[in-house]
Amino acid sequence: MSKPTRIALVGATGLIGMSLIRLGVGRSDFRIIGIARREAQLPVGARMEMLVAPPEGWPNAIAAANADVLVSALGTTWRKAGQDEAAFRAVDQDLVLSCAKAAKDLGLRQMIAVSSVGADPAAKNFYLRVKGEVEQQLGRVGIPRLDILRPGLLRGPRAELRPAEKLGMIASPLVDLFLHGQYSKYRSIQADLVAKAIVGLTREKMAGRFVFEHDAMLRAASRA
């Protein structure tokens, strides 16, 4: 029996992080070591470690995880950041890069980072511009394999859901029907499918930088 892949997961308490944790219940092919600022209620049957530390201690937590792969499901919102650009960058840029550099120094073979559809360092939209800048910077860190996921609207259970987000989740299945060809990347996607794509990608061995939008994520999910 092959040794399970050890996944260090930062952003463990978010929508995608918890989806990945649920996916791990009853699985023996991978083991999750979650890294978070606070304790989280884990799903029934979850057999995993949760390392709790302030963000400045996450490089040490990644070292303690003894992982093969780093998964970053980190991300805040403009609202949670208090509509402050520096506060937003502190999480979505500085903390992501700090974790990536720790993974590189520790010799991890792979990083899988959740970004966003439309990420572009030249974007006028601040959120998408930061996401694009982070993608570029991650590519320069030097981890042997970097996988970047660019989901559209994420569907799944959230602890906090604003009215506009609720409306978007209700309407998205209908809107998705009209998104074809070059626009298919904007389709919504279930967080559970993103989690499956992450697991599928941990099996890839080829080095390099790879970007996965909607359809490519579905193909990766089928390998989980």
LUMTIRO-151789 format. One line per 5 residues: number of its first residue (from 1); their letters; for each residue x, y, z of N, C-alpha, C, O, CB. Coordinates in steps of 0.05 Angstrom, whole numbers, plus 5000, padded with zeros to 4 digits. Glycine has a CB too. Layout:
BEGIN
NUM = A = X/Y/Z/X/Y/Z/X/Y/Z/X/Y/Z/X/Y/Z  ...
END
This chain:
BEGIN
1 = MSKPT = 5017/4976/5000/5000/5000/5000/5018/5025/5000/5037/5026/5016/4981/5000/5025  5012/5044/4983/5028/5068/4981/5024/5086/5005/5003/5086/5017/5023/5083/4955  5044/5101/5011/5043/5120/5033/5024/5143/5027/5024/5153/5004/5071/5131/5040  5006/5150/5046/4987/5172/5041/5002/5198/5037/5022/5204/5049/4967/5174/5063  4991/5215/5019/5002/5241/5014/4994/5259/5038/4971/5261/5046/4991/5253/4988
6 = RIALV = 5014/5273/5049/5009/5291/5071/5005/5319/5060/5022/5330/5047/5032/5290/5092  4981/5330/5067/4974/5357/5057/4973/5377/5080/4958/5373/5099/4946/5356/5043  4990/5397/5079/4988/5420/5097/4968/5439/5086/4972/5450/5064/5016/5433/5102  4947/5444/5100/4924/5460/5090/4923/5487/5106/4917/5486/5130/4898/5445/5092  4928/5509/5092/4924/5535/5105/4898/5547/5093/4892/5544/5070/4948/5554/5099
11 = GATGL = 4883/5560/5111/4856/5567/5103/4836/5545/5109/4817/5541/5095/4854/5576/5074  4842/5529/5130/4827/5505/5136/4799/5510/5144/4782/5493/5141/4842/5489/5157  4793/5534/5155/4766/5539/5166/4748/5552/5146/4725/5558/5152/4768/5557/5190  4757/5557/5121/4740/5570/5101/4724/5549/5086/4725/5525/5092/4757/5585/5082  4709/5558/5066/4691/5541/5051/4706/5518/5037/4698/5495/5039/4676/5558/5030
16 = IGMSL = 4727/5524/5022/4742/5503/5008/4757/5486/5028/4759/5462/5025/4761/5516/4987  4769/5499/5048/4784/5484/5068/4767/5463/5081/4775/5440/5084/4796/5502/5088  4743/5471/5090/4726/5451/5104/4715/5430/5084/4710/5408/5092/4702/5466/5117  4712/5438/5059/4703/5418/5039/4725/5397/5035/4719/5373/5032/4697/5432/5012  4750/5405/5035/4772/5387/5033/4774/5368/5057/4779/5345/5055/4799/5401/5029
21 = IRLGV = 4769/5380/5080/4770/5364/5105/4747/5343/5104/4752/5320/5111/4766/5382/5130  4723/5351/5096/4701/5331/5094/4708/5309/5074/4701/5286/5078/4675/5345/5085  4721/5317/5052/4728/5297/5031/4748/5276/5043/4749/5254/5033/4741/5311/5007  4763/5284/5062/4783/5266/5074/4772/5245/5093/4786/5226/5100/4804/5282/5088  4747/5248/5101/4735/5229/5119/4734/5202/5106/4722/5198/5085/4707/5239/5128
26 = GRSDF = 4746/5182/5120/4745/5155/5110/4765/5149/5088/4766/5126/5078/4718/5149/5100  4782/5168/5081/4802/5164/5059/4828/5157/5072/4835/5167/5093/4805/5189/5041  4843/5139/5059/4870/5132/5069/4892/5140/5049/4915/5135/5055/4871/5102/5073  4884/5152/5026/4904/5159/5006/4917/5186/5011/4938/5193/5000/4892/5158/4979  4905/5202/5029/4917/5227/5037/4910/5234/5066/4889/5225/5076/4908/5250/5018
31 = RIIGI = 4926/5250/5078/4922/5258/5105/4925/5289/5107/4944/5300/5096/4942/5244/5125  4906/5302/5119/4906/5331/5121/4916/5340/5148/4908/5329/5169/4878/5342/5117  4934/5359/5147/4943/5373/5172/4934/5402/5168/4947/5417/5153/4974/5371/5176  4913/5410/5182/4902/5437/5179/4918/5457/5196/4928/5450/5217/4873/5437/5188  4921/5481/5185/4934/5502/5199/4916/5526/5200/4907/5536/5179/4962/5509/5186
36 = ARREA = 4910/5536/5224/4890/5557/5226/4896/5575/5250/4912/5568/5267/4861/5545/5229  4882/5598/5251/4885/5616/5273/4869/5607/5298/4875/5614/5320/4876/5644/5265  4848/5591/5292/4830/5584/5314/4821/5555/5311/4824/5543/5289/4806/5603/5315  4811/5543/5332/4800/5516/5331/4775/5517/5313/4761/5537/5311/4793/5506/5359  4770/5494/5301/4746/5492/5284/4732/5466/5290/4744/5446/5297/4753/5494/5254
41 = QLPVG = 4705/5466/5287/4690/5441/5291/4694/5424/5266/4687/5432/5244/4660/5447/5296  4704/5400/5271/4710/5382/5249/4687/5363/5243/4671/5357/5262/4736/5366/5254  4684/5354/5218/4662/5336/5212/4665/5309/5227/4688/5301/5233/4660/5331/5182  4643/5296/5231/4644/5270/5244/4661/5251/5228/4658/5249/5204/4615/5259/5248  4679/5237/5241/4696/5217/5228/4722/5228/5217/4738/5213/5207/4681/5205/5206
46 = ARMEM = 4726/5254/5220/4751/5266/5210/4775/5257/5227/4774/5259/5252/4750/5297/5210  4795/5245/5214/4819/5237/5228/4842/5254/5217/4854/5247/5196/4825/5206/5224  4848/5275/5231/4868/5294/5221/4878/5310/5244/4868/5309/5267/4855/5313/5200  4899/5325/5239/4911/5343/5259/4903/5372/5251/4901/5379/5228/4942/5340/5260  4898/5388/5272/4893/5417/5268/4913/5432/5285/4912/5431/5309/4864/5425/5275
51 = LVAPP = 4932/5446/5271/4952/5461/5285/4942/5490/5287/4937/5503/5267/4980/5460/5271  4940/5500/5311/4929/5527/5316/4952/5546/5323/4967/5540/5342/4907/5527/5338  4955/5567/5308/4977/5586/5313/4970/5613/5301/4954/5614/5282/5004/5575/5301  4982/5635/5311/4978/5660/5298/4992/5660/5270/5010/5643/5267/4990/5684/5315  4984/5676/5251/4995/5675/5224/5026/5676/5223/5038/5663/5207/4985/5698/5208
56 = EGWPN = 5038/5692/5241/5067/5693/5241/5080/5666/5249/5104/5662/5244/5077/5715/5260  5065/5649/5261/5075/5622/5268/5069/5601/5248/5076/5577/5252/5064/5614/5294  5056/5608/5226/5049/5587/5206/5072/5574/5192/5071/5550/5186/5031/5599/5186  5094/5588/5186/5117/5574/5175/5127/5551/5193/5134/5530/5183/5140/5594/5170  5127/5556/5219/5135/5534/5238/5114/5512/5238/5121/5489/5240/5138/5546/5266
61 = AIAAA = 5088/5519/5235/5068/5499/5234/5070/5482/5209/5066/5457/5209/5040/5511/5235  5077/5495/5187/5081/5480/5162/5104/5460/5165/5103/5438/5155/5087/5499/5138  5125/5469/5179/5148/5451/5184/5139/5427/5201/5147/5405/5196/5171/5466/5198  5122/5433/5221/5113/5411/5239/5095/5392/5225/5093/5368/5233/5099/5423/5263  5082/5400/5204/5063/5383/5189/5078/5361/5174/5065/5340/5168/5047/5400/5170
66 = NADVL = 5103/5365/5168/5119/5344/5153/5104/5336/5128/5100/5312/5123/5124/5320/5171  5095/5356/5113/5078/5350/5090/5093/5346/5064/5117/5353/5061/5058/5373/5087  5078/5336/5044/5088/5333/5017/5079/5356/5000/5092/5366/4982/5079/5306/5005  5054/5366/5006/5041/5386/4990/5029/5408/5008/5019/5402/5029/5018/5373/4973  5032/5433/4999/5019/5455/5013/4994/5463/4996/4996/5468/4972/5038/5479/5016
71 = VSALG = 4971/5465/5009/4947/5475/4997/4940/5501/5010/4936/5502/5034/4924/5454/4999  4937/5522/4994/4928/5548/5004/4900/5554/4995/4895/5559/4972/4948/5570/4995  4882/5552/5014/4854/5560/5010/4849/5587/5024/4826/5593/5032/4834/5538/5019  4870/5602/5028/4868/5627/5043/4854/5648/5026/4856/5649/5002/4896/5637/5050  4839/5665/5040/4826/5687/5026/4807/5701/5045/4792/5689/5060/4811/5677/5002
76 = TTWRK = 4808/5727/5044/4789/5743/5059/4771/5757/5040/4772/5752/5016/4803/5763/5078  4754/5775/5050/4736/5790/5032/4741/5820/5037/4753/5827/5058/4706/5783/5037  4733/5836/5018/4736/5865/5021/4722/5875/5047/4732/5893/5060/4725/5880/4996  4699/5862/5053/4684/5870/5076/4699/5863/5102/4702/5879/5120/4656/5857/5076  4708/5838/5103/4722/5829/5128/4748/5844/5132/4758/5847/5155/4728/5799/5126
81 = AGQDE = 4760/5853/5110/4785/5869/5112/4779/5898/5120/4798/5915/5121/4801/5868/5086  4754/5904/5125/4747/5931/5133/4750/5951/5110/4754/5975/5114/4764/5940/5155  4749/5941/5085/4753/5957/5061/4779/5972/5062/4782/5995/5054/4730/5977/5058  4799/5958/5073/4826/5969/5076/4845/5952/5058/4848/5928/5061/4836/5969/5106  4858/5966/5039/4875/5951/5020/4898/5937/5034/4905/5914/5027/4887/5971/5000
86 = AAFRA = 4911/5949/5054/4933/5936/5068/4924/5912/5083/4938/5891/5083/4947/5956/5087  4900/5913/5096/4890/5890/5111/4883/5867/5092/4888/5844/5098/4865/5898/5127  4873/5874/5068/4866/5853/5049/4892/5840/5039/4894/5815/5038/4851/5865/5025  4912/5856/5032/4937/5845/5022/4951/5828/5044/4966/5809/5037/4956/5867/5013  4948/5835/5069/4961/5821/5091/4954/5791/5091/4970/5774/5098/4954/5833/5118
91 = VDQDL = 4929/5785/5083/4920/5757/5082/4924/5745/5054/4938/5725/5051/4890/5756/5090  4912/5758/5034/4912/5746/5007/4938/5747/4993/4942/5733/4973/4891/5760/4991  4957/5764/5002/4983/5766/4989/5005/5758/5008/5019/5739/5004/4987/5794/4978  5009/5774/5029/5032/5770/5047/5032/5742/5060/5052/5729/5061/5032/5791/5068  5008/5734/5071/5007/5708/5085/5010/5685/5066/5023/5665/5072/4981/5706/5101
96 = VLSCA = 4998/5687/5043/5000/5666/5022/5030/5662/5014/5039/5640/5012/4983/5672/4997  5043/5685/5009/5071/5683/5001/5089/5674/5023/5109/5659/5018/5081/5710/4991  5084/5681/5048/5099/5672/5071/5098/5641/5073/5118/5628/5078/5089/5685/5097  5073/5631/5069/5070/5602/5071/5084/5588/5047/5096/5567/5051/5040/5594/5070  5082/5600/5024/5096/5588/5000/5126/5587/5004/5138/5567/4997/5089/5604/4975
101 = KAAKD = 5137/5609/5014/5166/5609/5019/5175/5589/5039/5196/5577/5037/5175/5637/5027  5158/5585/5060/5164/5565/5080/5164/5537/5067/5181/5520/5073/5144/5566/5103  5144/5532/5050/5142/5506/5036/5167/5501/5019/5177/5479/5018/5117/5505/5020  5175/5522/5005/5199/5520/4988/5224/5513/5005/5239/5495/4998/5204/5545/4972  5228/5528/5027/5251/5523/5044/5251/5495/5056/5272/5484/5062/5252/5544/5066
106 = LGLRQ = 5227/5484/5060/5224/5458/5072/5226/5435/5052/5226/5412/5059/5198/5456/5088  5227/5442/5026/5229/5422/5006/5204/5408/4997/5205/5386/4986/5248/5402/5015  5180/5421/5002/5156/5409/4993/5155/5408/4962/5166/5426/4949/5131/5425/5003  5144/5387/4951/5145/5383/4922/5124/5398/4907/5126/5401/4883/5143/5354/4916  5103/5408/4921/5080/5419/4906/5065/5439/4924/5063/5436/4948/5062/5397/4897
111 = MIAVS = 5054/5460/4910/5035/5478/4923/5011/5481/4905/5014/5484/4881/5048/5506/4929  4988/5479/4917/4963/5483/4903/4950/5508/4916/4943/5508/4940/4944/5458/4905  4945/5528/4900/4935/5554/4910/4908/5560/4897/4906/5559/4873/4955/5576/4906  4889/5567/4914/4863/5575/4903/4863/5606/4898/4868/5621/4917/4840/5568/4923  4859/5613/4873/4859/5641/4865/4830/5649/4857/4812/5643/4872/4879/5646/4841
116 = SVGAD = 4826/5662/4835/4800/5670/4826/4799/5673/4796/4819/5681/4784/4791/5696/4840  4776/5666/4784/4773/5671/4756/4776/5701/4751/4766/5717/4767/4745/5661/4746  4790/5708/4730/4794/5736/4723/4819/5748/4736/4824/5772/4733/4771/5751/4731  4834/5732/4752/4858/5743/4764/4877/5754/4743/4883/5740/4723/4872/5721/4781  4886/5778/4748/4903/5791/4728/4918/5814/4741/4905/5832/4752/4886/5801/4703
121 = PAAKN = 4944/5814/4741/4959/5836/4754/4954/5863/4742/4961/5884/4754/4988/5830/4753  4942/5864/4718/4935/5890/4705/4906/5897/4708/4897/5917/4696/4943/5888/4676  4891/5881/4723/4862/5886/4726/4857/5913/4740/4872/5921/4758/4849/5863/4741  4835/5926/4732/4827/5951/4746/4815/5944/4773/4817/5960/4792/4808/5967/4729  4801/5922/4775/4789/5913/4799/4811/5905/4820/4828/5889/4813/4770/5889/4794
126 = FYLRV = 4810/5917/4843/4831/5913/4863/4834/5883/4871/4856/5873/4872/4825/5929/4888  4811/5870/4876/4811/5842/4884/4825/5825/4863/4843/5809/4870/4783/5832/4889  4817/5828/4838/4829/5811/4817/4858/5819/4811/4874/5802/4804/4813/5815/4791  4865/5844/4815/4893/5853/4811/4911/5840/4832/4933/5830/4826/4895/5883/4813  4902/5839/4857/4918/5827/4878/4921/5797/4873/4943/5786/4875/4905/5831/4906
131 = KGEVE = 4900/5784/4865/4901/5755/4859/4921/5750/4836/4937/5731/4838/4873/5745/4851  4920/5767/4816/4939/5764/4794/4968/5769/4802/4986/5754/4793/4932/5783/4771  4972/5789/4819/4999/5794/4829/5010/5770/4845/5033/5762/4843/5000/5820/4846  4992/5759/4862/5001/5736/4878/5008/5712/4861/5027/5698/4866/4978/5728/4898  4992/5707/4840/4999/5685/4822/5027/5689/4810/5042/5670/4809/4978/5683/4799
136 = QQLGR = 5033/5713/4801/5059/5718/4790/5081/5713/4811/5101/5701/4805/5061/5746/4780  5077/5723/4835/5097/5721/4856/5101/5692/4865/5123/5684/4871/5089/5738/4880  5079/5677/4866/5082/5649/4873/5099/5634/4852/5114/5616/4859/5054/5635/4875  5096/5642/4827/5112/5629/4806/5142/5634/4809/5158/5618/4799/5103/5639/4779  5149/5655/4824/5178/5661/4828/5189/5648/4853/5213/5649/4857/5181/5691/4829
141 = VGIPR = 5172/5636/4870/5182/5625/4895/5200/5601/4890/5220/5598/4904/5158/5616/4913  5193/5584/4871/5211/5562/4864/5202/5535/4874/5218/5516/4873/5237/5568/4874  5177/5532/4882/5168/5505/4889/5166/5489/4863/5157/5499/4843/5139/5506/4904  5175/5464/4864/5177/5448/4839/5151/5448/4822/5152/5452/4798/5185/5420/4845  5128/5444/4835/5103/5444/4820/5084/5464/4834/5079/5462/4858/5090/5415/4819
146 = LDILR = 5073/5482/4818/5053/5501/4827/5028/5498/4811/5028/5501/4787/5064/5530/4825  5005/5492/4825/4979/5490/4812/4962/5513/4822/4959/5517/4846/4966/5462/4817  4951/5529/4804/4934/5551/4810/4906/5545/4801/4901/5540/4778/4945/5578/4798  4887/5546/4820/4859/5542/4813/4845/5569/4812/4848/5585/4829/4846/5523/4834  4829/5572/4791/4814/5597/4787/4784/5592/4785/4773/5593/4763/4824/5612/4762
151 = PGLLR = 4771/5587/4808/4742/5582/4807/4727/5608/4803/4736/5630/4809/4733/5569/4833  4702/5605/4793/4683/5627/4792/4669/5628/4818/4680/5623/4839/4663/5623/4768  4643/5635/4818/4627/5636/4842/4627/5609/4856/4620/5589/4843/4598/5646/4837  4635/5608/4881/4635/5584/4896/4608/5578/4909/4597/5595/4923/4658/5584/4917  4598/5554/4905/4573/5546/4917/4578/5526/4939/4594/5508/4936/4554/5534/4896
156 = GPRAE = 4565/5530/4962/4569/5512/4984/4560/5525/5010/4554/5549/5010/4598/5503/4986  4559/5510/5032/4550/5521/5057/4570/5541/5069/4593/5535/5073/4545/5499/5077  4561/5566/5074/4578/5586/5086/4566/5594/5113/4542/5594/5117/4580/5611/5067  4585/5601/5131/4576/5610/5157/4563/5637/5155/4544/5644/5170/4599/5611/5177  4572/5653/5136/4561/5680/5132/4556/5684/5103/4574/5682/5086/4581/5702/5143
161 = LRPAE = 4531/5691/5096/4524/5695/5068/4507/5719/5066/4485/5721/5077/4509/5670/5057  4517/5739/5051/4502/5764/5048/4480/5761/5027/4482/5742/5010/4521/5787/5040  4460/5779/5027/4437/5776/5008/4446/5774/4979/4435/5757/4964/4418/5799/5011  4465/5790/4971/4474/5789/4943/4486/5762/4936/4483/5752/4914/4494/5812/4937  4501/5751/4955/4513/5725/4951/4492/5703/4949/4494/5685/4933/4533/5718/4973
166 = KLGMI = 4471/5705/4966/4449/5686/4965/4436/5687/4938/4430/5666/4926/4429/5691/4987  4431/5711/4928/4418/5714/4902/4436/5702/4880/4426/5689/4861/4412/5743/4897  4462/5707/4882/4480/5697/4862/4481/5666/4861/4482/5654/4840/4508/5707/4867  4480/5654/4885/4480/5625/4886/4454/5613/4875/4455/5591/4863/4484/5615/4915  4432/5627/4880/4406/5617/4869/4406/5619/4839/4396/5601/4825/4383/5633/4881
171 = ASPLV = 4416/5642/4829/4414/5647/4800/4436/5633/4784/4433/5629/4760/4416/5677/4795  4458/5626/4797/4481/5616/4782/4476/5591/4764/4486/5590/4742/4503/5609/4801  4460/5571/4773/4455/5548/4755/4442/5556/4729/4448/5545/4708/4438/5528/4769  4424/5576/4730/4412/5586/4705/4432/5601/4688/4433/5598/4664/4387/5603/4712  4447/5619/4701/4466/5636/4687/4487/5618/4673/4496/5623/4651/4480/5656/4705
176 = DLFLH = 4495/5596/4687/4516/5578/4677/4508/5566/4650/4526/5561/4633/4521/5556/4697  4482/5563/4645/4473/5551/4620/4480/5568/4596/4481/5558/4573/4443/5547/4621  4484/5594/4601/4490/5612/4579/4520/5618/4576/4528/5634/4558/4475/5638/4583  4536/5605/4592/4565/5610/4591/4579/5587/4577/4582/5566/4588/4577/5614/4620  4587/5593/4552/4599/5572/4535/4626/5583/4524/4631/5607/4525/4580/5564/4512
181 = GQYSK = 4642/5564/4513/4667/5572/4500/4685/5587/4519/4691/5578/4541/4661/5589/4476  4694/5610/4510/4713/5626/4526/4700/5636/4552/4715/5645/4571/4723/5649/4510  4674/5635/4554/4660/5645/4578/4654/5623/4599/4645/5629/4621/4634/5659/4570  4660/5598/4591/4654/5576/4610/4670/5578/4636/4662/5567/4656/4660/5550/4596  4693/5592/4634/4710/5594/4658/4696/5610/4680/4703/5608/4704/4736/5607/4652
186 = YRSIQ = 4675/5625/4673/4660/5641/4693/4638/5626/4706/4624/5637/4723/4650/5666/4679  4633/5601/4699/4612/5586/4711/4617/5582/4741/4640/5581/4750/4609/5558/4697  4596/5580/4756/4598/5575/4785/4607/5546/4788/4605/5529/4770/4572/5580/4800  4617/5540/4812/4626/5513/4818/4623/5506/4847/4626/5523/4865/4656/5510/4810  4615/5482/4852/4612/5473/4880/4640/5471/4894/4659/5462/4882/4598/5445/4881
191 = ADLVA = 4641/5481/4918/4666/5479/4933/4676/5451/4936/4700/5446/4937/4662/5492/4961  4657/5432/4938/4665/5403/4940/4680/5394/4915/4698/5377/4917/4640/5386/4945  4672/5405/4892/4686/5398/4867/4714/5410/4866/4733/5397/4856/4671/5407/4843  4717/5434/4877/4744/5446/4879/4761/5429/4897/4785/5424/4891/4742/5475/4889  4750/5419/4919/4765/5402/4938/4774/5376/4924/4796/5367/4927/4748/5395/4963
196 = KAIVG = 4756/5365/4908/4763/5341/4893/4785/5346/4873/4803/5330/4869/4739/5329/4879  4784/5370/4860/4805/5377/4841/4832/5379/4855/4852/5371/4844/4799/5404/4827  4832/5390/4879/4857/5391/4895/4868/5364/4900/4892/5359/4896/4852/5406/4922  4851/5345/4909/4861/5318/4914/4871/5305/4888/4892/5292/4888/4838/5301/4926  4857/5309/4866/4866/5298/4841/4893/5309/4833/4910/5294/4822/4846/5304/4819
201 = LTREK = 4898/5334/4838/4923/5347/4830/4946/5338/4847/4969/5339/4838/4921/5377/4830  4941/5329/4872/4963/5319/4888/4976/5294/4877/4998/5286/4885/4953/5314/4917  4963/5282/4858/4974/5257/4845/4992/5264/4821/5005/5246/4811/4952/5239/4837  4992/5289/4813/5009/5297/4790/5038/5300/4799/5044/5310/4820/4998/5323/4778  5056/5291/4782/5085/5291/4789/5101/5310/4771/5123/5318/4779/5096/5263/4786
206 = MAGRF = 5091/5318/4748/5106/5335/4730/5111/5362/4742/5092/5374/4754/5091/5338/4703  5135/5372/4741/5142/5398/4751/5132/5420/4733/5128/5416/4709/5172/5401/4756  5129/5444/4744/5121/5467/4728/5098/5483/4741/5090/5477/4764/5112/5458/4700  5089/5503/4726/5067/5520/4736/5042/5514/4718/5044/5516/4694/5074/5550/4735  5020/5508/4731/4996/5501/4716/4972/5516/4727/4969/5520/4751/4991/5470/4719
211 = VFEHD = 4954/5525/4709/4931/5541/4716/4906/5525/4708/4904/5514/4686/4931/5568/4702  4887/5524/4726/4862/5508/4722/4838/5526/4725/4833/5537/4747/4861/5484/4741  4823/5529/4703/4798/5544/4705/4775/5523/4706/4780/5499/4709/4794/5563/4681  4750/5531/4702/4727/5515/4708/4729/5486/4697/4728/5467/4712/4703/5528/4698  4731/5484/4670/4730/5457/4658/4754/5440/4666/4751/5416/4670/4729/5460/4627
216 = AMLRA = 4777/5453/4668/4801/5438/4676/4799/5428/4705/4809/5407/4712/4826/5456/4673  4786/5444/4722/4782/5435/4750/4763/5411/4751/4767/5393/4767/4770/5457/4767  4743/5411/4734/4725/5387/4733/4740/5362/4724/4735/5341/4735/4701/5393/4714  4758/5365/4705/4774/5342/4697/4792/5333/4719/4795/5309/4724/4791/5349/4671  4804/5351/4733/4822/5344/4756/4805/5330/4778/4815/5311/4790/4836/5369/4767
221 = ASRA = 4781/5340/4782/4764/5328/4803/4757/5299/4797/4754/5283/4815/4738/5345/4806  4755/5293/4771/4748/5266/4763/4770/5246/4770/4765/5222/4771/4741/5264/4734  4794/5256/4776/4816/5238/4783/4819/5234/4813/4837/5221/4822/4842/5250/4772  4800/5246/4828/4802/5244/4857/4789/5219/4868/4789/5214/4892/4790/5268/4870
END
